[in-house]
């Protein structure tokens, strides 16, 4: 799905997901980010963006040395 095909709500949700991930500081924040990403995928069914966001979250988890099951 290209940027042109994304509706404004999806773009806003993607930007919010990035902000949530970037703000993570502990395990509970990581869990909240995972929940938000699951909701994002369920709402927009955009696998490409979901995978990009989960990769970003994995980098954040590695940086914090904080992993959720």
C-alpha positions in Angstrom: 0.0 0.0 0.0 1.5 3.3 -1.0 1.4 6.5 1.0 -1.1 7.8 -1.6 -3.5 4.9 -0.8 -3.4 5.5 3.0 -6.3 7.5 4.4 -5.6 10.3 6.9 -6.7 8.1 9.9 -4.2 5.5 9.0 -1.4 8.0 8.6 -2.2 9.5 12.0 -2.3 6.0 13.6 1.0 5.2 12.0 2.5 8.4 13.3 1.1 7.7 16.8 2.5 4.2 16.7 6.0 5.6 16.0 5.6 8.1 18.9 4.5 5.3 21.2 7.4 3.1 20.3 9.9 6.0 20.6 8.5 6.9 24.1 8.9 3.3 25.5 11.1 3.3 28.6 10.2 0.0 30.3 8.5 -3.4 30.0 5.0 -2.1 30.5 5.5 0.5 27.8 6.7 -2.3 25.4 3.5 -4.3 26.2 1.3 -1.2 25.5 3.1 -0.7 22.2 2.6 -4.3 21.2 -1.1 -3.9 21.9 -1.3 -0.7 19.9 0.4 -2.4 16.9 -2.0 -5.3 17.1 -4.9 -2.9 17.0 -3.3 -1.0 14.1 -3.0 -4.2 12.1 -6.6 -5.3 13.0 -7.9 -1.9 12.0 -6.0 -1.2 8.8 -4.8 -4.7 7.6 -1.6 -3.1 6.3 0.9 -5.9 6.7 3.8 -3.9 5.2 3.5 -1.0 7.6 2.8 -3.3 10.5 6.0 -5.2 9.8 7.9 -1.9 9.6 6.5 -0.8 13.0 7.2 -4.2 14.6 10.8 -4.0 13.4 11.1 -0.5 14.9 9.7 -1.9 18.2 12.2 -4.8 18.1 15.1 -2.3 17.8 13.7 -0.3 20.8 13.4 -3.5 22.8 17.0 -4.4 22.0 18.1 -0.9 23.0 16.3 -1.1 26.3 17.2 -4.8 26.8 13.5 -5.3 27.5 11.7 -8.1 25.8 8.0 -9.2 26.0 6.9 -12.7 25.4 
